[in-house]
Amino acid sequence: MLEKITRQLIDLQEQHQSRLKLPDKYYSRLKIVRKVLKQQQQIFQSGKSVPDRIVSISKSYIRPIVRGKEVKTVEYGAKVNMIQFDGINFIEHLSFNAFNEGTRLIQSIRYGRSLFGQITHISADDIYATNKNRKYSTRARIVSNFKRKGRAGKYEDQRKIISRELRKERTIRMEGSFGTEKEHYGLQRIKARTDKTEILWIFFGVHTANAVRIAKRLAVSKAEHQAA
């Protein structure tokens, strides 16, 4: 049916092209519809999914991202790898395609160094605790919250205390900031209609929240200074 309707539309265009002027949006949508048709034909013939499968005509750039959560097993939209320093968030990587954020720890550390210099401690989700990331952290003399593999070292008790504190700080600060940005800065439901606008929306949501945090800290610091 989709193929039949598409052919009829194209036939009508060709018959009335001299007096029929359609907006550019129509042609871009028709191009997307024809690509959807081609993808569906490939899926039907092969029985397998296709790369960059279109799941929305109005937002052809979004891809299904499997989260594995109980409430939402699949989500749509941008996936962001975020890093945080002293409660301030920075976007390290953003993509509308699914990616494994666990592979981006080294890039995150390098990005952090470019912003703030030396990094001595990190706290990350368990997905980042790969052998490659562990080896890099050890070489770079960075203390992490990763669970130990193998036998305990000489200072195991101290390591556990540091790891526990790092995990607690991450849970309170980072997870809390994500909830704040979603609920109060427009990131819970992004109403942008293009990929560029959606990226801009996310950027402003994250950094507006950062600006408010910094402004509050400056106000507290100023009040303490005046009180002193």
N, CA, C and O of each residue as an XYZ file, in Angstrom:
912
protein
N       0.822     -1.205      0.000
C       0.000      0.000      0.000
C       0.863      1.266      0.000
O       0.565      2.233     -0.701
N       1.913      1.243      0.780
C       2.798      2.404      0.828
C       3.452      2.646     -0.523
O       3.569      3.786     -0.971
N       3.876      1.569     -1.167
C       4.490      1.687     -2.494
C       3.489      2.224     -3.507
O       3.835      3.057     -4.345
N       2.246      1.748     -3.432
C       1.206      2.184     -4.364
C       0.898      3.666     -4.196
O       0.798      4.401     -5.178
N       0.747      4.103     -2.944
C       0.439      5.508     -2.671
C       1.591      6.409     -3.103
O       1.366      7.491     -3.645
N       2.812      5.968     -2.865
C       3.987      6.757     -3.255
C       4.042      6.939     -4.765
O       4.330      8.031     -5.256
N       3.768      5.879     -5.488
C       3.773      5.965     -6.958
C       2.692      6.920     -7.448
O       2.916      7.686     -8.386
N       1.517      6.878     -6.815
C       0.423      7.770     -7.221
C       0.794      9.232     -6.978
O       0.498     10.099     -7.800
N       1.442      9.497     -5.850
C       1.874     10.868     -5.560
C       2.874     11.370     -6.598
O       2.787     12.506     -7.064
N       3.819     10.511     -6.950
C       4.825     10.895     -7.938
C       4.183     11.126     -9.299
O       4.560     12.051    -10.018
N       3.208     10.283     -9.654
C       2.487     10.451    -10.928
C       1.734     11.774    -10.958
O       1.732     12.467    -11.975
N       1.102     12.122     -9.859
C       0.367     13.393     -9.781
C       1.317     14.578     -9.901
O       0.992     15.578    -10.542
N       2.482     14.467     -9.289
C       3.481     15.530     -9.393
C       3.892     15.745    -10.846
O       3.954     16.878    -11.322
N       4.169     14.649    -11.541
C       4.626     14.738    -12.930
C       3.541     15.272    -13.849
O       3.837     15.996    -14.800
N       2.278     14.923    -13.575
C       1.169     15.379    -14.427
C       0.896     16.867    -14.261
O       0.511     17.550    -15.209
N       1.102     17.363    -13.037
C       0.725     18.750    -12.745
C       1.921     19.596    -12.309
O       1.754     20.594    -11.609
N       3.110     19.205    -12.717
C       4.295     19.919    -12.246
C       4.364     21.360    -12.742
O       4.992     22.205    -12.104
N       3.718     21.649    -13.886
C       3.761     23.006    -14.426
C       2.942     23.993    -13.594
O       3.275     25.176    -13.532
N       1.893     23.522    -12.967
C       1.020     24.414    -12.193
C       0.937     24.055    -10.706
O       0.246     24.716     -9.930
N       1.643     23.014    -10.338
C       1.608     22.565     -8.944
C       2.919     22.913     -8.255
O       3.980     22.410     -8.625
N       2.836     23.768     -7.261
C       4.018     24.169     -6.516
C       3.860     23.718     -5.066
O       3.019     24.229     -4.326
N       4.682     22.756     -4.684
C       4.615     22.200     -3.340
C       5.784     22.701     -2.492
O       6.856     22.986     -3.025
N       5.590     22.809     -1.198
C       6.687     23.292     -0.325
C       7.841     22.298     -0.270
O       7.666     21.111     -0.544
N       9.020     22.796      0.088
C      10.209     21.939      0.192
C      10.014     20.834      1.227
O      10.563     19.741      1.092
N       9.229     21.128      2.257
C       8.991     20.137      3.315
C       8.320     18.886      2.757
O       8.590     17.771      3.203
N       7.437     19.086      1.771
C       6.753     17.944      1.159
C       7.753     17.010      0.493
O       7.675     15.792      0.658
N       8.689     17.573     -0.254
C       9.669     16.746     -0.976
C      10.622     16.036     -0.014
O      11.011     14.891     -0.247
N      10.990     16.716      1.056
C      11.875     16.071      2.041
C      11.149     14.933      2.754
O      11.739     13.886      3.017
N       9.861     15.140      3.068
C       9.077     14.079      3.710
C       8.891     12.897      2.764
O       8.990     11.741      3.174
N       8.623     13.199      1.501
C       8.429     12.130      0.525
C       9.706     11.301      0.366
O       9.653     10.081      0.209
N      10.842     11.978      0.409
C      12.130     11.288      0.326
C      12.309     10.333      1.509
O      12.808      9.219      1.351
N      11.899     10.782      2.684
C      11.996      9.941      3.884
C      11.063      8.743      3.771
O      11.437      7.622      4.115
N       9.844      8.984      3.285
C       8.862      7.902      3.132
C       9.380      6.842      2.164
O       9.217      5.645      2.400
N       9.996      7.282      1.088
C      10.538      6.323      0.116
C      11.686      5.517      0.712
O      11.863      4.343      0.387
N      12.467      6.152      1.589
C      13.548      5.430      2.263
C      12.983      4.402      3.247
O      13.514      3.300      3.383
N      11.884      4.788      3.939
C      11.210      3.852      4.846
C      10.712      2.642      4.060
O      10.874      1.502      4.496
N      10.112      2.894      2.909
C       9.623      1.813      2.054
C      10.757      0.873      1.660
O      10.604     -0.348      1.715
N      11.882      1.434      1.268
C      13.039      0.623      0.878
C      13.542     -0.217      2.053
O      13.878     -1.390      1.887
N      13.592      0.391      3.241
C      14.046     -0.332      4.425
C      13.089     -1.472      4.771
O      13.522     -2.570      5.119
N      11.781     -1.202      4.671
C      10.796     -2.237      4.980
C      10.883     -3.404      3.998
O      10.703     -4.560      4.382
N      11.154     -3.101      2.751
C      11.322     -4.162      1.744
C      12.545     -5.021      2.061
O      12.506     -6.244      1.930
N      13.636     -4.364      2.483
C      14.848     -5.100      2.854
C      14.606     -6.001      4.063
O      15.078     -7.137      4.106
N      13.864     -5.481      5.045
C      13.548     -6.271      6.234
C      12.688     -7.470      5.874
O      12.897     -8.570      6.385
N      11.707     -7.249      4.982
C      10.805     -8.328      4.571
C      11.553     -9.431      3.815
O      11.289    -10.618      4.002
N      12.489     -9.016      2.960
C      13.233     -9.984      2.151
C      14.287    -10.740      2.948
O      14.477    -11.940      2.746
N      14.977    -10.040      3.859
C      16.075    -10.665      4.603
C      15.654    -11.222      5.971
O      16.306    -12.115      6.512
N      14.571    -10.689      6.515
C      14.148    -11.103      7.848
C      15.002    -10.502      8.950
O      14.890    -10.906     10.108
N      15.862     -9.536      8.606
C      16.753     -8.894      9.569
C      16.540     -7.383      9.542
O      16.059     -6.815      8.561
N      16.916     -6.755     10.654
C      16.808     -5.306     10.719
C      17.858     -4.657      9.817
O      18.799     -5.317      9.377
N      17.695     -3.382      9.548
C      18.626     -2.650      8.682
C      19.306     -1.552      9.496
O      18.732     -1.065     10.471
N      20.516     -1.158      9.112
C      21.197     -0.070      9.833
C      20.497      1.266      9.625
O      19.933      1.524      8.562
N      20.540      2.108     10.647
C      19.921      3.443     10.593
C      18.439      3.372     10.227
O      17.940      4.161      9.424
N      17.760      2.419     10.829
C      16.335      2.240     10.538
C      15.530      3.451     10.999
O      15.677      3.901     12.136
N      14.688      3.973     10.126
C      13.859      5.136     10.438
C      12.619      4.676     11.199
O      11.898      3.787     10.745
N      12.380      5.282     12.351
C      11.224      4.911     13.173
C      10.236      6.074     13.325
O       9.185      5.922     13.947
N      10.578      7.229     12.756
C       9.693      8.383     12.830
C       9.838      9.207     11.554
O      10.945      9.587     11.172
N       8.713      9.479     10.902
C       8.749     10.283      9.678
C       9.130     11.726      9.998
O       9.926     12.336      9.284
N       8.561     12.267     11.071
C       8.823     13.669     11.418
C      10.213     13.879     12.004
O      10.776     14.970     11.910
N      10.779     12.798     12.628
C      12.136     12.873     13.179
C      12.936     11.683     12.658
O      13.192     10.724     13.386
N      13.316     11.759     11.418
C      13.990     10.628     10.771
C      15.381     10.371     11.323
O      15.982      9.340     11.023
N      15.905     11.297     12.129
C      17.265     11.162     12.658
C      17.319     10.357     13.951
O      18.399      9.921     14.348
N      16.188     10.147     14.619
C      16.231      9.422     15.893
C      16.265      7.917     15.653
O      15.776      7.419     14.639
N      16.855      7.207     16.614
C      16.980      5.750     16.529
C      16.523      5.135     17.849
O      16.664      5.761     18.900
N      15.982      3.928     17.810
C      15.617      3.261     19.068
C      16.862      2.883     19.861
O      17.803      2.311     19.311
N      16.866      3.202     21.143
C      17.987      2.891     22.022
C      17.473      1.993     23.140
O      16.627      2.406     23.932
N      17.979      0.776     23.205
C      17.543     -0.178     24.220
C      18.186      0.183     25.554
O      19.411      0.183     25.680
N      17.356      0.489     26.546
C      17.843      0.870     27.875
C      17.809     -0.302     28.848
O      18.621     -0.367     29.772
N      16.872     -1.231     28.646
C      16.769     -2.367     29.549
C      16.113     -2.030     30.875
O      16.248     -2.786     31.837
N      15.397     -0.899     30.947
C      14.731     -0.515     32.181
C      13.355     -1.171     32.251
O      12.790     -1.551     31.226
N      12.821     -1.302     33.458
C      11.525     -1.943     33.630
C      10.400     -1.096     33.042
O       9.492     -1.617     32.395
N      10.469      0.209     33.271
C       9.402      1.089     32.789
C       9.514      1.319     31.291
O       8.520      1.233     30.570
N      10.739      1.616     30.815
C      10.964      1.887     29.391
C      12.111      1.014     28.891
O      13.281      1.314     29.131
N      11.768     -0.059     28.200
C      12.818     -0.931     27.675
C      13.529     -0.278     26.495
O      14.713     -0.521     26.263
N      12.792      0.558     25.746
C      13.365      1.262     24.589
C      13.020      2.744     24.693
O      11.884      3.107     24.999
N      14.007      3.591     24.436
C      13.786      5.030     24.426
C      14.240      5.608     23.094
O      15.015      4.989     22.366
N      13.746      6.802     22.787
C      14.079      7.458     21.528
C      14.605      8.855     21.811
O      14.143      9.535     22.727
N      15.574      9.269     21.014
C      16.165     10.589     21.203
C      17.669     10.503     21.345
O      18.276      9.469     21.066
N      18.257     11.591     21.781
C      19.715     11.660     21.882
C      20.208     10.901     23.108
O      19.556     10.877     24.152
N      21.362     10.289     22.956
C      22.041      9.653     24.080
C      23.277     10.491     24.391
O      24.044     10.837     23.493
N      23.463     10.813     25.661
C      24.524     11.748     26.059
C      25.449     11.090     27.070
O      24.991     10.461     28.024
N      26.743     11.237     26.859
C      27.730     10.845     27.861
C      28.169     12.122     28.572
O      28.771     13.009     27.967
N      27.859     12.200     29.860
C      28.100     13.417     30.621
C      29.226     13.219     31.628
O      29.371     12.145     32.212
N      30.013     14.260     31.820
C      31.014     14.257     32.888
C      30.714     15.423     33.818
O      30.138     16.429     33.404
N      31.110     15.279     35.081
C      30.796     16.304     36.073
C      32.008     16.626     36.926
O      32.738     15.735     37.360
N      32.209     17.910     37.157
C      33.272     18.376     38.030
C      32.668     19.330     39.052
O      32.119     20.375     38.704
N      32.783     18.948     40.318
C      32.279     19.784     41.418
C      30.825     20.197     41.180
O      30.454     21.343     41.434
N      30.008     19.268     40.696
C      28.584     19.531     40.515
C      28.219     20.207     39.209
O      27.036     20.428     38.951
N      29.207     20.548     38.362
C      28.954     21.212     37.083
C      29.088     20.185     35.960
O      30.104     19.497     35.862
N      28.058     20.082     35.113
C      28.005     19.056     34.067
C      28.533     19.559     32.725
O      28.371     20.724     32.363
N      29.173     18.634     31.998
C      29.682     18.922     30.656
C      29.314     17.761     29.731
O      29.399     16.596     30.118
N      28.910     18.091     28.522
C      28.560     17.070     27.532
C      29.841     16.605     26.849
O      30.479     17.371     26.128
N      30.215     15.350     27.078
C      31.425     14.812     26.454
C      31.126     14.229     25.076
O      31.934     14.357     24.156
N      29.958     13.584     24.932
C      29.595     12.974     23.650
C      28.074     12.901     23.551
O      27.397     12.566     24.522
N      27.544     13.218     22.370
C      26.101     13.164     22.126
C      25.859     12.519     20.778
O      26.512     12.865     19.794
N      24.924     11.581     20.726
C      24.616     10.903     19.470
C      23.172     10.426     19.483
O      22.643     10.062     20.533
N      22.534     10.427     18.315
C      21.190      9.885     18.199
C      21.229      8.382     17.934
O      20.188      7.725     17.933
N      22.411      7.842     17.711
C      22.596      6.405     17.581
C      23.047      5.832     18.923
O      23.701      6.509     19.715
N      22.689      4.588     19.158
C      23.106      3.944     20.413
C      24.626      3.780     20.430
O      25.232      3.463     19.407
N      25.234      3.996     21.586
C      26.670      3.760     21.747
C      26.926      3.288     23.169
O      26.134      3.549     24.074
N      28.023      2.601     23.355
C      28.395      2.091     24.683
C      29.215      3.155     25.398
O      30.378      3.379     25.063
N      28.605      3.811     26.386
C      29.308      4.880     27.087
C      30.517      4.373     27.858
O      31.421      5.143     28.181
N      30.533      3.059     28.156
C      31.662      2.485     28.879
C      32.977      2.577     28.132
O      34.045      2.482     28.736
N      32.908      2.760     26.818
C      34.127      2.875     26.008
C      34.654      4.308     25.966
O      35.681      4.564     25.338
N      33.976      5.240     26.619
C      34.337      6.648     26.500
C      34.981      7.218     27.774
O      35.081      8.436     27.928
N      35.407      6.352     28.667
C      36.024      6.862     29.903
C      37.337      7.585     29.627
O      37.584      8.656     30.180
N      38.175      7.008     28.780
C      39.474      7.620     28.486
C      39.278      8.988     27.836
O      39.944      9.958     28.199
N      38.346      9.060     26.859
C      38.054     10.352     26.225
C      37.513     11.352     27.242
O      37.807     12.546     27.172
N      36.714     10.847     28.195
C      36.146     11.729     29.223
C      37.233     12.306     30.119
O      37.202     13.486     30.467
N      38.191     11.469     30.488
C      39.292     11.931     31.340
C      40.151     12.962     30.591
O      40.550     13.980     31.156
N      40.423     12.681     29.325
C      41.218     13.636     28.530
C      40.491     14.961     28.364
O      41.102     16.028     28.419
N      39.183     14.880     28.161
C      38.382     16.097     28.043
C      38.400     16.873     29.360
O      38.517     18.098     29.369
N      38.283     16.140     30.475
C      38.340     16.778     31.789
C      39.666     17.463     32.044
O      39.716     18.550     32.618
N      40.749     16.815     31.609
C      42.070     17.423     31.771
C      42.206     18.700     30.953
O      42.840     19.661     31.390
N      41.611     18.706     29.769
C      41.689     19.912     28.929
C      40.944     21.082     29.571
O      41.243     22.244     29.298
N      39.966     20.761     30.432
C      39.192     21.809     31.096
C      39.798     22.243     32.422
O      39.841     23.432     32.739
N      40.274     21.251     33.207
C      40.662     21.545     34.592
C      42.065     21.092     34.971
O      42.491     21.313     36.104
N      42.784     20.473     34.064
C      44.129     20.041     34.404
C      44.159     18.643     35.006
O      43.470     17.741     34.528
N      44.947     18.464     36.045
C      45.174     17.143     36.629
C      43.897     16.539     37.211
O      43.085     17.238     37.818
N      43.733     15.225     37.014
C      42.621     14.470     37.590
C      43.207     13.347     38.433
O      44.013     12.556     37.943
N      42.805     13.272     39.701
C      43.361     12.263     40.610
C      42.331     11.218     41.026
O      42.706     10.100     41.381
N      41.028     11.558     40.989
C      39.975     10.642     41.410
C      38.820     10.685     40.405
O      38.496     11.744     39.867
N      38.211      9.542     40.159
C      37.017      9.491     39.314
C      35.992      8.555     39.952
O      36.340      7.614     40.665
N      34.730      8.840     39.677
C      33.638      7.955     40.102
C      32.739      7.739     38.898
O      32.252      8.699     38.302
N      32.518      6.479     38.540
C      31.741      6.170     37.343
C      30.867      4.950     37.580
O      31.093      4.170     38.505
N      29.871      4.804     36.730
C      28.980      3.647     36.795
C      29.766      2.365     36.488
O      30.839      2.416     35.887
N      29.224      1.225     36.905
C      29.933     -0.041     36.733
C      30.203     -0.394     35.273
O      31.108     -1.175     34.979
N      29.418      0.179     34.354
C      29.615     -0.121     32.936
C      30.979      0.364     32.437
O      31.485     -0.123     31.426
N      31.566      1.325     33.151
C      32.877      1.870     32.766
C      34.042      1.021     33.289
O      35.193      1.251     32.919
N      33.743      0.046     34.145
C      34.813     -0.714     34.812
C      35.345     -1.847     33.941
O      35.384     -2.998     34.376
N      35.755     -1.529     32.717
C      36.336     -2.527     31.814
C      37.826     -2.688     32.128
O      38.420     -1.846     32.802
N      38.417     -3.765     31.639
C      39.855     -3.987     31.871
C      40.692     -2.859     31.276
O      41.679     -2.422     31.867
N      40.284     -2.397     30.102
C      41.018     -1.319     29.439
C      40.979     -0.049     30.288
O      42.000      0.618     30.457
N      39.818      0.280     30.813
C      39.686      1.484     31.632
C      40.414      1.352     32.965
O      40.963      2.323     33.484
N      40.413      0.139     33.510
C      41.136     -0.099     34.766
C      42.638      0.096     34.577
O      43.301      0.739     35.391
N      43.162     -0.469     33.491
C      44.598     -0.347     33.211
C      44.990      1.106     32.971
O      46.031      1.567     33.437
N      44.141      1.819     32.238
C      44.435      3.232     31.963
C      44.457      4.036     33.265
O      45.352      4.853     33.482
N      43.465      3.798     34.128
C      43.395      4.518     35.401
C      44.625      4.247     36.266
O      45.149      5.146     36.924
N      45.075      2.988     36.252
C      46.258      2.627     37.044
C      47.499      3.333     36.515
O      48.291      3.877     37.284
N      47.663      3.317     35.174
C      48.826      3.983     34.563
C      48.811      5.487     34.832
O      49.849      6.104     35.067
N      47.615      6.055     34.792
C      47.487      7.502     34.980
C      47.448      7.905     36.457
O      47.323      9.085     36.784
N      47.559      6.896     37.356
C      47.531      7.132     38.811
C      46.240      7.829     39.237
O      46.247      8.784     40.014
N      45.145      7.322     38.704
C      43.827      7.853     39.045
C      43.103      6.843     39.923
O      42.984      5.672     39.562
N      42.624      7.292     41.067
C      41.882      6.429     41.985
C      40.426      6.403     41.543
O      39.820      7.452     41.321
N      39.859      5.194     41.414
C      38.483      5.061     40.945
C      37.622      4.362     41.992
O      38.122      3.889     43.012
N      36.335      4.308     41.724
C      35.402      3.603     42.599
C      35.104      2.186     42.099
O      34.169      1.543     42.577
N      35.898      1.701     41.136
C      35.655      0.376     40.568
C      35.891     -0.711     41.623
O      36.805     -0.618     42.442
N      35.050     -1.731     41.578
C      35.214     -2.864     42.485
C      36.493     -3.615     42.129
O      36.799     -3.812     40.954
N      37.226     -4.025     43.140
C      38.508     -4.689     42.932
C      38.318     -6.041     42.262
O      37.371     -6.772     42.550
N      39.243     -6.354     41.363
C      39.307     -7.684     40.751
C      40.583     -8.368     41.264
O      41.664     -7.779     41.243
N      40.444     -9.586     41.712
C      41.620    -10.293     42.217
C      41.829    -10.078     43.703
O      40.917     -9.665     44.419
N      43.053    -10.365     44.164
C      43.354    -10.292     45.595
C      43.431     -8.852     46.098
O      43.777     -7.924     45.367
N      43.097     -8.712     47.366
C      43.139     -7.391     47.984
C      44.577     -6.945     48.184
O      45.462     -7.767     48.419
N      44.810     -5.636     48.091
C      46.141     -5.084     48.277
C      46.421     -4.747     49.727
O      45.623     -5.049     50.615
N      47.555     -4.122     49.955
C      47.999     -3.783     51.303
C      47.074     -2.768     51.974
O      46.837     -2.839     53.180
N      46.558     -1.832     51.193
C      45.725     -0.774     51.748
C      44.261     -0.947     51.328
O      43.593      0.016     50.951
N      43.784     -2.167     51.398
C      42.434     -2.473     50.936
C      41.366     -1.721     51.735
O      40.395     -1.231     51.158
N      41.536     -1.625     53.049
C      40.541     -0.937     53.876
C      40.409      0.532     53.473
O      39.302      1.064     53.388
N      41.547      1.180     53.228
C      41.524      2.585     52.799
C      40.895      2.726     51.414
O      40.153      3.669     51.141
N      41.213      1.757     50.545
C      40.657      1.800     49.184
C      39.141      1.683     49.216
O      38.450      2.366     48.461
N      38.623      0.827     50.079
C      37.179      0.643     50.193
C      36.500      1.915     50.682
O      35.421      2.272     50.210
N      37.134      2.593     51.626
C      36.564      3.844     52.145
C      36.485      4.898     51.049
O      35.467      5.572     50.893
N      37.580      5.034     50.288
C      37.609      6.020     49.195
C      36.577      5.661     48.130
O      35.857      6.526     47.632
N      36.513      4.369     47.785
C      35.560      3.908     46.770
C      34.129      4.190     47.198
O      33.310      4.634     46.394
N      33.831      3.932     48.456
C      32.485      4.163     48.978
C      32.112      5.646     48.928
O      30.990      5.999     48.564
N      33.054      6.503     49.295
C      32.798      7.952     49.275
C      32.606      8.459     47.850
O      31.753      9.308     47.593
N      33.408      7.928     46.927
C      33.273      8.330     45.525
C      31.909      7.924     44.967
O      31.270      8.699     44.254
N      31.471      6.724     45.289
C      30.160      6.256     44.830
C      29.031      7.111     45.412
O      28.070      7.449     44.721
N      29.166      7.448     46.687
C      28.138      8.254     47.330
C      28.042      9.638     46.684
O      26.945     10.133     46.424
N      29.186     10.251     46.429
C      29.201     11.577     45.805
C      28.572     11.529     44.418
O      27.818     12.423     44.036
N      28.892     10.469     43.663
C      28.324     10.344     42.320
C      26.810     10.198     42.385
O      26.086     10.838     41.623
N      26.336      9.358     43.290
C      24.901      9.118     43.408
C      24.157     10.395     43.780
O      23.127     10.719     43.191
N      24.689     11.112     44.762
C      24.007     12.317     45.249
C      24.091     13.443     44.237
O      23.081     14.061     43.903
N      25.292     13.710     43.750
C      25.492     14.881     42.891
C      25.050     14.649     41.446
O      24.218     15.384     40.916
N      25.616     13.619     40.818
C      25.388     13.448     39.386
C      23.964     12.983     39.082
O      23.281     13.578     38.249
N      23.516     11.924     39.754
C      22.166     11.433     39.502
C      21.137     12.496     39.878
O      20.118     12.651     39.205
N      21.410     13.222     40.952
C      20.499     14.292     41.354
C      20.424     15.406     40.329
O      19.350     15.947     40.066
N      21.575     15.749     39.746
C      21.594     16.823     38.738
C      20.851     16.415     37.480
O      20.214     17.255     36.845
N      20.918     15.136     37.101
C      20.189     14.666     35.919
C      18.683     14.844     36.126
O      17.970     15.294     35.230
N      18.216     14.486     37.315
C      16.798     14.640     37.614
C      16.369     16.092     37.578
O      15.283     16.412     37.094
N      17.218     16.974     38.090
C      16.919     18.410     38.080
C      16.819     18.945     36.665
O      15.900     19.702     36.351
N      17.748     18.561     35.812
C      17.754     19.045     34.432
C      16.533     18.542     33.651
O      15.981     19.261     32.818
N      16.125     17.318     33.928
C      14.952     16.772     33.239
C      13.664     17.453     33.695
O      12.816     17.804     32.876
N      13.524     17.637     35.013
C      12.274     18.148     35.555
C      12.130     19.661     35.423
O      11.023     20.156     35.208
N      13.233     20.406     35.549
C      13.143     21.863     35.635
C      13.765     22.628     34.459
O      13.618     23.847     34.363
N      14.460     21.912     33.566
C      15.127     22.633     32.467
C      14.780     22.055     31.090
O      15.572     22.147     30.153
N      13.605     21.467     30.980
C      13.060     21.088     29.677
C      13.632     19.859     29.019
O      13.417     19.659     27.824
N      14.363     19.012     29.758
C      14.976     17.843     29.131
C      14.163     16.557     29.315
O      14.542     15.504     28.802
N      13.047     16.642     30.045
C      12.199     15.468     30.227
C      11.475     15.123     28.919
O      11.373     13.959     28.532
N      10.982     16.162     28.258
C      10.296     15.977     26.977
C      10.713     17.100     26.038
O      10.216     18.223     26.126
N      11.624     16.779     25.149
C      12.150     17.776     24.210
C      11.220     17.875     23.012
O      10.925     16.870     22.366
N      10.759     19.085     22.713
C       9.765     19.287     21.656
C      10.382     19.798     20.355
O       9.670     20.280     19.474
N      11.677     19.696     20.238
C      12.354     20.149     19.015
C      11.941     19.273     17.836
O      11.564     18.116     18.019
N      12.014     19.824     16.633
C      11.564     19.098     15.441
C      12.695     18.725     14.492
O      12.475     18.005     13.518
N      13.893     19.205     14.766
C      15.048     18.842     13.942
C      16.186     18.409     14.857
O      16.191     18.718     16.048
N      17.150     17.689     14.288
C      18.260     17.203     15.095
C      19.104     18.349     15.646
O      19.534     18.304     16.799
N      19.344     19.380     14.828
C      20.164     20.506     15.276
C      19.475     21.271     16.407
O      20.117     21.678     17.375
N      18.166     21.459     16.271
C      17.410     22.154     17.316
C      17.389     21.336     18.593
O      17.456     21.897     19.687
N      17.298     20.012     18.473
C      17.283     19.146     19.653
C      18.625     19.192     20.378
O      18.668     19.222     21.608
N      19.721     19.196     19.617
C      21.052     19.304     20.226
C      21.181     20.632     20.961
O      21.713     20.687     22.070
N      20.691     21.704     20.336
C      20.744     23.031     20.955
C      19.897     23.070     22.226
O      20.290     23.674     23.224
N      18.738     22.425     22.180
C      17.839     22.360     23.335
C      18.545     21.687     24.513
O      18.485     22.174     25.642
N      19.212     20.564     24.239
C      19.939     19.831     25.286
C      21.081     20.682     25.844
O      21.282     20.761     27.055
N      21.817     21.313     24.938
C      22.942     22.162     25.346
C      22.479     23.262     26.300
O      23.081     23.472     27.353
N      21.409     23.962     25.925
C      20.926     25.053     26.763
C      20.344     24.542     28.073
O      20.485     25.194     29.108
N      19.683     23.372     28.040
C      19.144     22.804     29.269
C      20.236     22.500     30.275
O      20.124     22.848     31.451
N      21.308     21.841     29.805
C      22.417     21.461     30.677
C      23.137     22.686     31.221
O      23.403     22.772     32.420
N      23.449     23.627     30.351
C      24.287     24.748     30.777
C      23.503     25.872     31.460
O      24.082     26.681     32.185
N      22.190     25.922     31.231
C      21.370     26.839     32.032
C      21.332     26.363     33.474
O      21.416     27.161     34.408
N      21.202     25.034     33.644
C      21.248     24.458     34.994
C      22.599     24.739     35.649
O      22.658     25.059     36.836
N      23.685     24.622     34.877
C      25.020     24.938     35.397
C      25.114     26.397     35.841
O      25.668     26.706     36.896
N      24.560     27.287     35.012
C      24.622     28.718     35.323
C      23.889     29.026     36.623
O      24.349     29.849     37.416
N      22.755     28.372     36.846
C      21.988     28.591     38.079
C      22.780     28.081     39.284
O      22.816     28.735     40.326
N      23.412     26.919     39.144
C      24.223     26.373     40.250
C      25.367     27.328     40.602
O      25.619     27.606     41.775
N      26.043     27.816     39.585
C      27.171     28.725     39.816
C      26.700     30.027     40.455
O      27.344     30.552     41.363
N      25.554     30.550     39.965
C      25.014     31.800     40.518
C      24.667     31.638     41.999
O      24.916     32.543     42.796
N      24.092     30.490     42.371
C      23.753     30.239     43.777
C      25.012     30.167     44.636
O      25.041     30.681     45.754
N      26.045     29.527     44.107
C      27.297     29.427     44.861
C      27.932     30.807     45.066
O      28.442     31.112     46.144
N      27.893     31.627     44.024
C      28.451     32.976     44.134
C      27.682     33.803     45.158
O      28.268     34.574     45.917
N      26.352     33.629     45.168
C      25.527     34.366     46.127
C      25.847     33.950     47.555
O      25.935     34.799     48.441
N      26.022     32.652     47.789
C      26.367     32.148     49.121
C      27.745     32.647     49.534
O      27.947     33.076     50.669
N      28.702     32.585     48.589
C      30.058     33.044     48.874
C      30.082     34.530     49.206
O      30.811     34.965     50.099
N      29.279     35.306     48.481
C      29.217     36.750     48.730
C      28.617     37.035     50.098
O      29.087     37.912     50.822
N      27.565     36.281     50.451
C      26.920     36.475     51.753
C      27.864     36.120     52.881
O      27.915     36.824     53.889
N      28.617     35.030     52.727
C      29.582     34.622     53.759
C      30.696     35.644     53.903
O      31.160     35.932     55.006
N      31.118     36.191     52.757
C      32.195     37.199     52.789
C      31.733     38.467     53.501
O      32.487     39.060     54.272
N      30.487     38.883     53.241
C      29.952     40.078     53.904
C      29.763     39.845     55.392
O      29.974     40.746     56.204
N      29.354     38.601     55.750
C      29.142     38.283     57.156
C      30.451     38.274     57.936
O      30.495     38.626     59.115
N      31.526     37.860     57.244
C      32.843     37.815     57.870
C      33.375     39.229     58.066
O      34.479     39.407     58.582
